[in-house]
Amino acid sequence: MKRVLGRSGIEVSALGLGCWAIGGPYAGGANQYGWGHVDDAESIRAIRRALDLGVTFFDTASSYGAGHSETVLGQALGGDRDQVVIATKWGWTFDEATREAGGADSSIAYLRSCLEGSLRRLGTDYVDLYQLHLGDLPVTEALEMIEPLEDLVAAGKIRAYGWSTDDPQRAEAFAAAGTHCTAIQYDMSVLADRPRIVACCEQAEQAGVNRGPLAMGLLSGKYADGRKVAADDVRSQGYEWLTYFHDGAAAPRWQARVEALREVFAAGGRTPTQGALAWLWARSQTTIPIPGFRDTAQVEQNAAALTFGPLSAREFAEVEDLLSDLRTS
Ligand SMILES: NC(=O)c1ccc[n+]([C@@H]2O[C@H](COP(=O)([O-])OP(=O)(O)OC[C@H]3O[C@@H](n4cnc5c(N)ncnc54)[C@H](OP(=O)(O)O)[C@@H]3O)[C@@H](O)[C@H]2O)c1
């Protein structure tokens, strides 16, 4: 199963891999931003397995693990780099040596210098999709980035660019202004439909790169038993934007829905995560989910969703009926 990356015409597998968790721990003061401990050798095995299974799209960010995610991804891809499409992001500062997270930097100088760091860590001389990581940046400031981004396209350092933002108005303005703007990355899962931004991507010929497609792991169903994630896992933190986890455990209000979804998905032979991915593919032709992963088994299960394809119209309608109380926005 393939998707075209917006108006760029670049073809990718309909499933990407999200490489935030494999960056390992990094923090700003007491605030943890990583997903706790990860084993780099296992991350590399998982990426190699994804390649075997036909995955050709990889999403990371300069700041994940303070550069470590890009380093691991670059090592894993090695000589296969030209066979895949790499998306990374700029905007958050960090100290690579101490693994400390810093603040936002929306300057043009940082846009350029951050790219040089990404190229070095990824071991490549171009990035396929370069994404602005500051989702709430004022539109006027974002639009100032278009000219330098177009210069980087002309110089062959990036092939296309996009914005990671959940705001349809920001997405619309950026896509309209940028000739090589080809993707909007936004949070969407079966538990959180985003009709306005989906419509924006469809109308503006943008790929909709879906982050959080598994609701940060909740949709796997494995947190139903009340288990907690590690204290240095981002899901243990008190961030107000954490919808699905509170104090490191799955928020109870979602459990009945996750259980009901499991039954619908199982009827089609899918695991809960495979069903969650299939819902996204059925939602729009523009969607490209990028589930995060910790190990090879998760990658294998998620990549196997490609063989089932999107939910059928009947399965999709069943899910919408089941979640009608959530479908108000
Ligand atoms: N601002 C931004 O631009 C932004 C923000 C967030 C994310 N992203 C991108 O989007 C990607 C995906 O989002 P996300 O990582 O936040 O959340 P997600 O994809 O919804 O959830 C990923 C987590 O679910 C668990 N999981 C994955 N496959 C599984 C399986 N088959 N069975 C059981 N558990 C499974 C793993 O964690 P556990 O095993 O630990 O539960 C994994 O780390 C990120 O990696 C990143 O590339 C971007």
The ligand as an SDF file (V2000), in Angstrom:
LIG
                    3D

 48 52  0  0  0  0  0  0  0  0999 V2000
    4.9620   17.8000   17.4930 N   0  0  0  0  0  0  0  0  0  0  0  0
    5.2500   16.8230   16.6720 C   0  0  0  0  0  0  0  0  0  0  0  0
    5.6690   17.0510   15.5640 O   0  0  0  0  0  0  0  0  0  0  0  0
    5.0420   15.3920   17.1200 C   0  0  0  0  0  0  0  0  0  0  0  0
    4.4350   15.1230   18.3600 C   0  0  0  0  0  0  0  0  0  0  0  0
    4.2130   13.7900   18.6910 C   0  0  0  0  0  0  0  0  0  0  0  0
    4.6140   12.7700   17.8460 C   0  0  0  0  0  0  0  0  0  0  0  0
    5.2220   13.0630   16.6510 N   0  0  0  0  0  0  0  0  0  0  0  0
    5.6400   11.9860   15.7240 C   0  0  0  0  0  0  0  0  0  0  0  0
    4.5910   11.0310   15.6120 O   0  0  0  0  0  0  0  0  0  0  0  0
    5.0940    9.7300   15.9550 C   0  0  0  0  0  0  0  0  0  0  0  0
    3.9870    8.8830   16.5300 C   0  0  0  0  0  0  0  0  0  0  0  0
    3.3780    9.4730   17.6650 O   0  0  0  0  0  0  0  0  0  0  0  0
    3.6700    8.9590   19.1130 P   0  0  0  0  0  0  0  0  0  0  0  0
    4.9290    8.1580   19.0940 O   0  0  0  0  0  0  0  0  0  0  0  0
    3.5760   10.1300   20.0210 O   0  0  0  0  0  0  0  0  0  0  0  0
    2.4360    8.0390   19.4930 O   0  0  0  0  0  0  0  0  0  0  0  0
    1.7790    6.7130   18.8710 P   0  0  0  0  0  0  0  0  0  0  0  0
    2.3520    6.4080   17.5710 O   0  0  0  0  0  0  0  0  0  0  0  0
    0.3210    6.9270   18.9790 O   0  0  0  0  0  0  0  0  0  0  0  0
    2.1850    5.6180   19.9610 O   0  0  0  0  0  0  0  0  0  0  0  0
    3.4330    5.0150   19.8970 C   0  0  0  0  0  0  0  0  0  0  0  0
    3.6710    4.0770   21.0670 C   0  0  0  0  0  0  0  0  0  0  0  0
    2.6810    3.0470   21.1130 O   0  0  0  0  0  0  0  0  0  0  0  0
    3.2710    1.8270   21.5700 C   0  0  0  0  0  0  0  0  0  0  0  0
    3.0900    0.8430   20.4740 N   0  0  0  0  0  0  0  0  0  0  0  0
    3.4110    0.9850   19.1490 C   0  0  0  0  0  0  0  0  0  0  0  0
    3.0700   -0.1100   18.4500 N   0  0  0  0  0  0  0  0  0  0  0  0
    2.5250   -0.9740   19.3160 C   0  0  0  0  0  0  0  0  0  0  0  0
    1.9880   -2.2810   19.1800 C   0  0  0  0  0  0  0  0  0  0  0  0
    1.9210   -2.8980   18.0040 N   0  0  0  0  0  0  0  0  0  0  0  0
    1.5150   -2.8900   20.3060 N   0  0  0  0  0  0  0  0  0  0  0  0
    1.5560   -2.2780   21.5090 C   0  0  0  0  0  0  0  0  0  0  0  0
    2.0590   -1.0380   21.6970 N   0  0  0  0  0  0  0  0  0  0  0  0
    2.5330   -0.3840   20.6070 C   0  0  0  0  0  0  0  0  0  0  0  0
    4.7530    2.1350   21.8380 C   0  0  0  0  0  0  0  0  0  0  0  0
    4.9410    2.5860   23.1800 O   0  0  0  0  0  0  0  0  0  0  0  0
    4.9380    1.6440   24.4800 P   0  0  0  0  0  0  0  0  0  0  0  0
    5.3100    0.2600   24.0510 O   0  0  0  0  0  0  0  0  0  0  0  0
    5.9140    2.2610   25.3970 O   0  0  0  0  0  0  0  0  0  0  0  0
    3.5240    1.7490   25.0050 O   0  0  0  0  0  0  0  0  0  0  0  0
    4.9870    3.3310   20.9320 C   0  0  0  0  0  0  0  0  0  0  0  0
    6.0800    4.1180   21.3090 O   0  0  0  0  0  0  0  0  0  0  0  0
    6.2690   10.0350   16.8920 C   0  0  0  0  0  0  0  0  0  0  0  0
    7.1440    8.9410   17.0240 O   0  0  0  0  0  0  0  0  0  0  0  0
    6.8760   11.2150   16.1740 C   0  0  0  0  0  0  0  0  0  0  0  0
    7.6310   10.7890   15.0520 O   0  0  0  0  0  0  0  0  0  0  0  0
    5.4200   14.3640   16.2850 C   0  0  0  0  0  0  0  0  0  0  0  0
  1  2  1  0
  2  3  2  0
  2  4  1  0
  4  5  1  0
  4 48  2  0
  5  6  2  0
  6  7  1  0
  7  8  2  0
  8  9  1  0
  8 48  1  0
  9 10  1  0
  9 46  1  0
 10 11  1  0
 11 12  1  0
 11 44  1  0
 12 13  1  0
 13 14  1  0
 14 15  2  0
 14 16  1  0
 14 17  1  0
 17 18  1  0
 18 19  2  0
 18 20  1  0
 18 21  1  0
 21 22  1  0
 22 23  1  0
 23 24  1  0
 23 42  1  0
 24 25  1  0
 25 26  1  0
 25 36  1  0
 26 27  1  0
 26 35  1  0
 27 28  2  0
 28 29  1  0
 29 30  1  0
 29 35  2  0
 30 31  1  0
 30 32  2  0
 32 33  1  0
 33 34  2  0
 34 35  1  0
 36 37  1  0
 36 42  1  0
 37 38  1  0
 38 39  2  0
 38 40  1  0
 38 41  1  0
 42 43  1  0
 44 45  1  0
 44 46  1  0
 46 47  1  0
M  CHG  2   8   1  16  -1
M  END
$$$$
